[in-house]
């Protein structure tokens, strides 16, 4: 296992950092670190479970060589180290760290394991990026940033292994706490009752369907199976980018909404269903989904 001592200096400073509370939202740095720990627990268990189920021979049969298999093992060790680091930092700061939950990842073979790994790593990058602005402690911000960069390396490596662009656009997309939790929640079966409550809520999730390779200009269906989208007025799809959402009017169809994929997004993409075409926040979001856009290169929105 990689030595946890590599982060001991950072941890020593982090353990003395005060837990800062924002007066308006009443979200503390401890909340944010526990939110991060919730995701790290999920990733840690995901890799440990997958690697216990699939051998190097299984990876080879799925088209992944031994080097790739060994690097996935390294990725798993990174996630275990992230869990240890955040747990120790929270405990040292006097906060109660969340424990591992029970999960159902729906993985049936190596290919679905790696495809899910790519999604989880991408969500992890967007989670840390979105949370960065809310972290008050500079020490915690540095710690979170150091994890974010490693998650980004994981994501790029796995995407390359899937023959996808390792870095499909010049900027990663940040997600809110509720956005990320909504994407993680379907994997979570239950959590220990002793876990601290997190100030998050889960939106319904969208199922995205379309051509085998979705590109700018493709028409996709945002499925809303299992829940109804009520209210009057137009509904929009908001494609998340670092400079703000790209809004596209959504056309009602049987089982959901039809949308044309815009320019300005590529690779792992997050889309929100909303009744507002001017801004997106947790009050206007109806549902969220994630899917892959396979433009051979990034196409700016104004191209």
KAKAMO-V899038 format. One record per residue. RES is the residue in three letters. PSI is psi as a letter, one per 40 degrees, with the letter a starting at -180 (999 if undefined). NEAR is the number of other C-alpha atoms within 12 Angstrom. D_LAST is the distance of its C-alpha to the last C-alpha in Angstrom with 2 decimals. Layout:
RES	PSI	NEAR	D_LAST
RES	PSI	NEAR	D_LAST
//
This chain:
UNK	h	15	47.06
UNK	i	17	45.03
UNK	h	14	47.06
UNK	e	21	46.39
UNK	d	14	47.96
UNK	d	16	44.65
UNK	e	26	43.62
UNK	d	19	47.10
UNK	d	16	46.51
UNK	d	27	43.48
UNK	d	29	45.45
UNK	d	21	48.43
UNK	d	21	46.44
UNK	d	33	44.61
UNK	e	28	47.96
UNK	e	21	49.09
UNK	h	27	46.00
UNK	i	23	46.77
UNK	h	29	45.11
UNK	h	24	43.29
UNK	h	18	42.87
UNK	h	17	40.33
UNK	d	9	42.36
UNK	d	8	39.91
UNK	e	13	38.66
UNK	f	16	41.72
UNK	h	25	39.67
UNK	i	27	41.23
UNK	d	39	40.05
UNK	d	41	42.47
UNK	d	35	40.58
UNK	d	43	37.33
UNK	d	48	39.09
UNK	d	39	40.74
UNK	d	43	37.42
UNK	d	47	36.20
UNK	d	42	39.52
UNK	d	42	39.13
UNK	d	44	35.95
UNK	d	44	37.61
UNK	d	40	40.66
UNK	d	43	38.56
UNK	d	44	36.82
UNK	d	35	40.16
UNK	d	33	42.00
UNK	d	41	39.24
UNK	d	36	39.50
UNK	d	24	43.28
UNK	d	26	43.75
UNK	d	34	41.45
UNK	d	30	43.05
UNK	d	16	46.45
UNK	d	18	45.64
UNK	h	27	43.96
UNK	i	23	45.49
UNK	d	24	44.14
UNK	d	18	45.35
UNK	d	22	43.32
UNK	d	29	40.19
UNK	d	18	41.08
UNK	d	16	41.59
UNK	e	23	38.10
UNK	e	19	36.61
UNK	h	27	36.49
UNK	i	19	38.78
UNK	d	18	41.28
UNK	d	16	39.09
UNK	d	27	36.46
UNK	d	31	39.30
UNK	d	19	40.77
UNK	d	23	37.51
UNK	d	38	37.19
UNK	d	29	40.74
UNK	d	24	39.65
UNK	d	38	36.83
UNK	d	34	39.55
UNK	d	28	41.71
UNK	d	36	38.92
UNK	d	39	38.63
UNK	d	31	42.41
UNK	d	29	42.43
UNK	d	39	39.85
UNK	d	33	42.15
UNK	d	30	45.15
UNK	d	38	43.54
UNK	d	43	42.34
UNK	d	32	45.64
UNK	d	29	47.70
UNK	d	37	45.70
UNK	d	36	46.06
UNK	d	23	49.76
UNK	d	22	50.43
UNK	e	25	48.88
UNK	e	18	51.17
UNK	i	26	48.64
UNK	h	24	49.10
UNK	i	34	46.52
UNK	i	34	45.42
UNK	i	30	46.85
UNK	i	30	45.31
UNK	a	27	44.88
UNK	h	21	45.47
UNK	i	26	42.42
UNK	h	21	41.51
UNK	e	28	38.46
UNK	f	20	38.81
UNK	h	22	38.57
UNK	e	17	40.52
UNK	i	20	39.73
UNK	d	33	38.05
UNK	d	24	34.73
UNK	d	20	34.50
UNK	d	33	35.72
UNK	d	37	32.95
UNK	d	30	30.24
UNK	d	34	31.61
UNK	d	40	31.88
UNK	d	40	28.17
UNK	d	36	27.47
UNK	d	40	30.18
UNK	d	43	29.05
UNK	d	45	25.47
UNK	d	42	26.99
UNK	d	49	29.27
UNK	d	38	26.54
UNK	d	41	24.87
UNK	d	42	28.41
UNK	d	41	29.44
UNK	d	34	26.20
UNK	d	31	26.59
UNK	e	34	30.30
UNK	d	31	30.12
UNK	e	22	29.86
UNK	e	29	32.99
UNK	h	32	35.23
UNK	d	26	37.70
UNK	h	27	39.59
UNK	d	22	38.04
UNK	d	27	40.00
UNK	d	41	38.68
UNK	d	29	35.13
UNK	d	23	35.70
UNK	d	33	37.22
UNK	d	43	34.35
UNK	d	27	31.86
UNK	d	24	33.91
UNK	d	37	33.77
UNK	d	33	30.02
UNK	d	23	29.37
UNK	d	27	31.74
UNK	d	35	30.19
UNK	d	32	26.80
UNK	d	26	28.63
UNK	d	37	30.24
UNK	d	37	26.99
UNK	d	30	25.34
UNK	d	29	28.58
UNK	d	33	28.98
UNK	d	30	25.42
UNK	d	21	26.11
UNK	d	27	29.41
UNK	e	26	27.74
UNK	f	20	25.58
UNK	i	26	22.41
UNK	h	26	19.96
UNK	d	28	22.12
UNK	g	28	19.39
UNK	e	30	16.28
UNK	i	28	14.18
UNK	e	19	14.77
UNK	h	24	16.48
UNK	i	35	19.05
UNK	h	38	19.41
UNK	i	32	22.68
UNK	i	39	24.97
UNK	i	39	27.94
UNK	d	39	31.50
UNK	d	32	31.76
UNK	d	40	28.50
UNK	d	43	29.76
UNK	d	36	33.27
UNK	d	32	32.13
UNK	d	40	30.56
UNK	d	42	33.68
UNK	d	30	36.27
UNK	d	22	36.33
UNK	e	27	37.65
UNK	h	26	40.37
UNK	d	16	43.66
UNK	i	17	45.75
UNK	i	21	46.27
UNK	h	17	49.54
UNK	e	12	50.97
UNK	e	14	51.61
UNK	h	20	47.93
UNK	i	24	46.88
UNK	h	21	44.84
UNK	i	28	41.20
UNK	g	20	39.56
UNK	i	25	36.95
UNK	i	23	36.54
UNK	h	25	34.94
UNK	i	31	32.62
UNK	i	31	32.82
UNK	i	35	30.47
UNK	i	37	28.13
UNK	h	28	28.38
UNK	h	34	25.11
UNK	i	27	25.48
UNK	a	23	23.37
UNK	i	19	22.83
UNK	d	14	24.17
UNK	h	21	20.70
UNK	h	29	18.16
UNK	i	29	14.45
UNK	h	30	11.38
UNK	e	23	12.83
UNK	i	22	16.35
UNK	h	24	18.99
UNK	i	35	21.12
UNK	h	31	24.34
UNK	h	41	25.15
UNK	h	34	28.89
UNK	f	29	31.27
UNK	h	19	34.48
UNK	e	13	37.46
UNK	i	16	36.45
UNK	i	18	35.75
UNK	h	27	33.00
UNK	i	15	35.06
UNK	i	12	34.60
UNK	i	9	33.47
UNK	i	15	30.12
UNK	i	20	26.60
UNK	i	32	25.38
UNK	i	36	21.88
UNK	h	44	20.19
UNK	h	40	18.86
UNK	h	43	16.74
UNK	h	41	17.89
UNK	i	33	15.88
UNK	d	22	17.48
UNK	e	17	15.84
UNK	i	22	16.99
UNK	i	32	16.68
UNK	h	34	13.98
UNK	h	32	16.26
UNK	h	31	16.53
UNK	h	26	19.72
UNK	h	31	22.11
UNK	h	23	24.39
UNK	h	24	27.94
UNK	i	17	29.23
UNK	h	13	32.39
UNK	e	20	32.40
UNK	b	30	29.22
UNK	i	34	25.87
UNK	h	29	23.17
UNK	i	33	19.49
UNK	h	30	16.19
UNK	h	40	14.21
UNK	i	34	10.86
UNK	i	31	7.73
UNK	e	35	8.56
UNK	i	44	11.98
UNK	i	40	13.77
UNK	a	41	17.43
UNK	h	42	20.12
UNK	i	41	18.70
UNK	h	43	20.73
UNK	h	45	20.66
UNK	i	52	23.07
UNK	h	51	24.66
UNK	i	41	25.36
UNK	e	29	26.81
UNK	h	28	24.86
UNK	e	25	21.35
UNK	d	18	21.55
UNK	i	23	22.62
UNK	h	30	23.83
UNK	i	26	27.16
UNK	e	26	30.06
UNK	d	18	31.69
UNK	e	22	28.93
UNK	h	34	27.95
UNK	d	35	29.52
UNK	i	44	28.62
UNK	i	41	26.41
UNK	i	41	25.29
UNK	h	38	23.75
UNK	i	39	22.21
UNK	h	34	20.31
UNK	h	39	16.77
UNK	f	31	16.89
UNK	h	28	13.52
UNK	e	20	14.78
UNK	i	21	12.35
UNK	h	25	10.15
UNK	h	23	6.54
UNK	i	20	5.24
UNK	d	21	5.65
UNK	e	10	3.82
UNK	999	10	0.00
//
